[in-house]
Amino acid sequence: MWIADNWKEYEVIDCSNGEKLERWGKYILVRPDPQVIWDTPRTHKGWKHRNAHYHRSNRGGGEWEFFDLPQQWDLHYGALTFHLKPFRFKHTGLFPEQAVNWDWFTKKIKQADRPIKVLNLFAYTGGASLAAASAGAAVTHVDASKGMVTWAKENAAASGLSDAPIRWIVDDCVKFVEREIRRGNHYDAIIMDPPSYGRGPKGEIWKIEDNIYPLIKLCTNLLSDTPLFFLINSYTTGLQPAVLAYMLGTELGKIGGTVDAQEIGLPVSCNGLILPCGASGRWEA
């Protein structure tokens, strides 16, 4: 398992009975987590003295209960700054477990000792884009949500990356890739963090089980003659690490390199456990 254990301002404090207790800077949140199927005593004081609690509904979705939480606050990871806010479907605008991938590809970009162009698809609020840009890469950030791209731009500005070579694109990711192929553009690295299900800006339907492999295959046409890495993240139960590894190996094994895939996780400070948080597949030259 790849573990995101370099955080200073974020931690999973405890987890029990379908929920996790987290510290986001100076604020304590309780949020649901489907992986937490055990029921252990909740002895940490944070369970009672939380700043906000997201309650899942039996009818689907859920809602936040607020006690003492600002509308927005900041979290830092190294030189990066992220604006956080309680968002629909329990989210805050950041997936801390992804830091283990940021650390990995940041090192690769810096060690490449040449200009690196990165394409970040389904780029959300820009965590991977900012990490790549801060390492010196030129980044193309693509997401179908205008609101998410705006949020990512704000994170870039807060991180001192307003003038970094980041191209911000609001578009359906598949259609953008198809257009980039026609334009003859190429990238040294590709990152994708596709949702299980989603809709593009013009109602395009995305279903990961049907669309992920064709997209990987399509994206290989965008790789430069000297590609550096290809990263896929998955939070979908059916796409286990072995599946990610097989897809990457099938398409990118043709050009050499190595493939690895693992669960990604976060340490739980209260008991020393590692909380699984999805999976990642990596190809590298």
C-alpha positions in Angstrom: 0.0 0.0 0.0 1.2 3.5 -0.8 0.6 5.7 2.3 0.2 9.5 2.4 2.1 10.0 5.7 3.8 13.4 5.1 1.0 15.6 6.2 1.5 18.1 9.0 -1.9 19.8 9.0 -4.2 16.9 8.2 -4.7 13.6 10.0 -7.2 10.8 10.4 -7.5 10.7 14.2 -9.8 7.7 14.6 -12.4 5.7 12.6 -15.3 3.6 13.8 -18.8 2.4 12.8 -18.8 3.9 9.3 -17.3 7.2 10.1 -13.8 8.8 10.4 -12.7 11.6 12.7 -10.3 14.0 10.9 -8.3 17.0 11.7 -8.2 19.6 8.9 -5.8 22.2 10.2 -7.4 23.4 13.5 -10.9 22.0 12.6 -12.3 18.6 13.5 -14.7 16.9 11.1 -16.6 13.7 11.2 -17.4 12.2 7.8 -18.8 8.9 6.6 -16.5 6.3 5.1 -17.8 3.0 3.6 -14.5 1.2 4.4 -14.9 1.6 8.1 -17.1 -1.4 8.8 -15.8 -2.1 12.3 -17.2 -0.7 15.6 -14.7 0.3 18.2 -15.1 2.5 21.2 -15.0 6.2 20.4 -12.8 7.5 23.2 -11.2 10.5 21.6 -12.7 13.8 22.7 -13.0 14.9 19.0 -16.0 12.7 18.5 -18.0 14.9 20.8 -16.2 18.2 20.2 -16.3 18.3 16.4 -16.6 21.4 14.3 -18.8 19.8 11.7 -20.5 16.4 11.1 -21.7 15.0 7.7 -24.7 12.7 8.2 -25.5 10.3 5.5 -29.1 9.8 4.7 -30.8 6.4 4.2 -32.4 7.8 1.1 -29.0 8.7 -0.4 -26.8 11.7 -0.1 -26.8 13.5 3.2 -26.2 16.9 4.9 -23.8 18.8 7.0 -24.4 19.6 10.7 -22.3 22.6 11.7 -21.1 23.5 15.1 -18.2 25.9 14.7 -16.8 25.9 11.2 -16.0 28.8 8.8 -17.3 28.9 5.3 -13.8 28.5 4.0 -10.3 27.8 5.5 -6.9 26.9 4.3 -4.8 23.8 4.5 -1.1 23.5 3.5 1.1 20.7 2.1 4.6 21.9 1.7 4.5 25.1 -0.4 1.0 24.3 -1.6 -2.1 26.0 -0.2 -5.7 24.7 -0.6 -8.9 26.5 0.1 -11.3 24.1 1.8 -15.0 24.4 2.3 -17.8 21.9 3.2 -19.1 20.7 -0.1 -22.0 18.5 -1.2 -21.6 14.7 -0.9 -19.4 15.1 2.3 -16.3 16.5 0.4 -14.1 19.5 1.4 -12.4 20.1 -2.0 -9.3 17.9 -1.3 -8.4 14.2 -1.1 -5.4 14.1 1.3 -4.5 10.5 0.3 -3.4 11.8 -3.1 -0.4 13.4 -1.5 1.5 10.1 -1.8 1.1 10.4 -5.6 2.1 14.1 -5.6 5.3 13.2 -3.8 6.0 10.4 -6.3 5.6 12.4 -9.5 7.1 15.6 -8.1 10.3 13.7 -7.7 10.1 12.2 -11.2 9.5 15.6 -12.7 12.4 17.2 -10.9 14.8 14.4 -11.7 13.9 14.4 -15.4 16.2 17.4 -15.9 14.2 18.5 -19.0 10.9 20.4 -19.7 8.0 18.2 -18.8 4.4 18.7 -20.1 1.7 17.2 -17.9 -2.0 16.6 -18.8 -4.3 16.3 -15.8 -7.7 14.9 -16.6 -10.8 15.1 -14.3 -8.5 17.5 -12.4 -11.0 18.7 -9.7 -9.6 21.4 -7.5 -6.1 21.1 -8.8 -4.1 19.2 -6.2 -2.1 17.2 -8.8 -1.9 20.2 -11.1 -0.4 22.4 -8.5 2.1 19.7 -7.3 3.2 19.2 -10.9 3.5 22.9 -11.6 5.5 23.5 -8.4 7.9 20.8 -9.5 8.5 22.8 -12.7 6.2 21.1 -15.2 3.9 22.9 -17.7 0.4 21.6 -16.9 -2.9 21.4 -18.8 -5.7 21.1 -16.3 -9.0 19.7 -17.6 -12.3 19.4 -15.8 -15.9 19.5 -17.0 -17.0 21.7 -14.1 -16.4 25.4 -14.4 -16.8 25.8 -10.7 -14.0 23.2 -10.0 -11.7 24.9 -12.4 -12.3 28.3 -10.8 -11.6 26.7 -7.4 -8.4 25.2 -8.7 -7.3 28.6 -10.0 -7.9 30.1 -6.6 -5.7 27.3 -5.1 -3.0 28.1 -7.6 -3.1 31.8 -6.6 -3.0 31.0 -2.9 0.0 28.7 -3.6 2.0 31.4 -5.4 1.5 29.7 -8.8 -0.6 32.3 -10.6 2.1 32.8 -13.1 3.0 29.1 -13.5 2.5 27.6 -16.9 -0.9 26.0 -16.2 -3.5 25.9 -18.9 -7.1 25.9 -17.5 -9.6 24.0 -19.6 -13.4 23.5 -18.9 -14.3 20.6 -21.2 -15.4 17.0 -21.4 -12.2 15.1 -20.9 -12.7 12.5 -23.7 -13.6 15.2 -26.2 -10.6 17.3 -25.2 -8.3 14.3 -25.7 -9.8 13.6 -29.1 -9.2 17.3 -30.1 -5.6 17.3 -28.8 -4.9 14.2 -30.9 -6.2 16.0 -34.0 -4.1 19.0 -33.1 -1.0 16.9 -32.9 -0.3 17.9 -29.3 1.8 15.6 -27.0 2.5 15.3 -23.3 5.3 13.7 -21.3 3.0 12.7 -18.5 -0.7 12.0 -18.0 -2.7 12.0 -14.8 -6.4 11.0 -14.6 -8.7 10.8 -11.6 -12.0 9.7 -13.2 -15.3 9.6 -11.3 -17.4 6.4 -11.1 -20.2 8.3 -12.9 -20.5 11.8 -14.2 -21.8 14.1 -16.9 -19.8 16.5 -19.1 -20.7 20.2 -19.6 -23.1 19.2 -22.5 -24.6 16.2 -20.8 -22.1 13.7 -21.9 -22.4 10.6 -19.7 -19.3 9.0 -18.1 -19.4 5.5 -16.6 -16.0 4.4 -15.5 -16.5 0.6 -16.1 -17.4 1.4 -19.8 -15.2 4.3 -20.5 -11.9 4.1 -18.6 -10.1 1.5 -20.8 -11.0 3.3 -24.1 -9.7 6.5 -22.6 -6.4 5.0 -21.6 -6.0 3.6 -25.0 -6.9 7.0 -26.5 -4.5 8.9 -24.3 -1.5 6.8 -25.4 -1.8 8.7 -28.7 -1.0 11.9 -26.8 2.3 10.6 -25.2 5.5 12.2 -26.4 8.4 10.2 -27.8 10.0 10.3 -24.3 7.1 9.8 -21.9 7.8 10.0 -18.2 4.8 8.6 -16.4 1.1 7.7 -16.5 -1.0 7.8 -13.3 -4.6 6.5 -12.9 -6.6 6.9 -9.6 -9.7 5.0 -8.8 -12.2 5.2 -6.0 -14.5 2.6 -7.7 -14.8 -0.7 -5.9 -14.6 -2.8 -9.0 -11.4 -1.2 -10.2 -8.9 -2.9 -7.9 -5.1 -2.3 -8.2 -4.7 -5.4 -10.3 -7.2 -4.1 -12.9 -5.4 -0.8 -13.1 -2.1 -2.5 -13.5 -3.5 -4.8 -16.3 -5.0 -1.9 -18.2 -1.8 0.2 -18.0 0.4 -2.8 -18.8 -1.7 -3.8 -21.8 -1.5 -0.4 -23.4 1.8 1.1 -22.2 3.8 -2.1 -21.9 4.2 -1.8 -25.7 6.7 1.1 -25.2 8.5 -0.5 -22.2 8.8 0.9 -18.7 7.4 -0.6 -15.6 3.9 -0.8 -14.1 2.8 -0.9 -10.5 -0.5 -0.5 -8.7 -1.4 -0.4 -5.1 -4.1 0.6 -2.7 -3.5 4.1 -1.3 -4.1 4.9 2.3 -3.9 7.3 5.3 -2.4 6.5 8.7 -4.8 6.6 11.7 -3.1 8.3 14.5 -5.2 6.9 17.3 -4.5 3.2 16.7 -1.8 2.9 14.1 -4.0 1.4 11.4 -3.9 2.4 7.7 -7.3 3.4 6.3 -7.6 2.3 2.6 -8.7 5.2 0.3 -8.9 3.8 -3.2 -6.2 2.6 -5.6 -3.7 4.0 -8.0 -1.9 2.6 -11.0 1.4 4.0 -12.2 3.4 3.5 -15.3 6.9 5.0 -15.5 9.6 4.9 -18.1 
